[in-house]
Amino acid sequence: MKLLCFFGLFFTTAVLGHMQLVYPPPFGADNNPHRTEPADEFLQYPHNCCGRTTPYPCRGYLKLLGTPQGKPTASWKAGTEQNWTISGIGNHYGGSCQVGFSVDQGKTFQVATSYQGNCPHRNAGNDANGQAFKFTVPADTPIGDAIFAWTWFNREQEFNMNCAAVTITGSDGSHASGEGAVVQSSATAAAAAAPSKSTYTKDGCTCTCDNPMPARALHHKRAGGIHVHPAKRNSVSFHQRPDLLVADDGKGCLTPHTVAEVKFPNPGPDVVTGDGEYPLELPTPPDKCGY
């Protein structure tokens, strides 16, 4: 029985991506200071896995808005550089991510930054110390409480989304709401070697799984970094920024199921280019993916 449990868990963890937002603390997370119900153990699992239907957006947690459990867990000034962190048990050797904000209680989500490739950081392990990402809060983000969203697409056509309530303040510190906001410091990025295996223990079963898709060197590599044209960033207002990409959710838009990482059809003005380890490809078909 123990052997069957081991192999069952091995194949589950080898296929599914397992990462979740750590900072700012998302709805339902064990580190959310406002949580009063049991922590959601499925936050790091992709949408609709494990025989479950995952509500979109934000895994159904927008029902907490306006309640004590839905209070903000971070406060950021519009126009400032901030960072977000993730952790889990399997970074899948990268992928592509987006982060953005909703200021209409989850009806729409505007992209803040798109990370095309190497998200999560493929060579920085699985915990938050190596999985910190910088971004700039759009300068004209409406002040007040907002929803911060993180999305991730790996190379197995899996989609994950976590959300957190945050407070956006003006450059002078003014804010329209955000009562009771709890500000927690986030981890800083640290150089770390990528483990060749991920270990996961649950219900007495331990799985040590190889990281899927080992590195394949390309002839032309480039250093990753934020590539932003300031004039372009300033010329795009918050409400003109594109919506977050939604794919691999059973509605027809599919990301590449190859070694390629996602190239976002509408990335917005702030784009972080990956390390060039893998090629980038658009999701398909265009008419289902919004381009």
ABEGO torsion letter per residue (X at the ends): XAAAAAAAAAAAAAABBBBBBAOBBBBGBAABAABABBBBAAAABBBGBGGBBBBOBGGGAAAABGBAAABBABBBBBGBBBBBBBBEABAGGEEBBBBBBBAAGGABBBBABBBBEGOBBAAAEABAAABBBBBBBBAABBBEBBBBBBBBBBAAGBBBBBBBBBBBBBAAGBBABGBGBBBBBBBBBBBBBBBABBBBBBGGBBBBBBBBGBBBBBABBBBBEBBBBAAAAAABBAAABBBBBBBGAGAGBBBBBBABBBBBABAEABBBBBAGABBBBBBOBAAAAGX
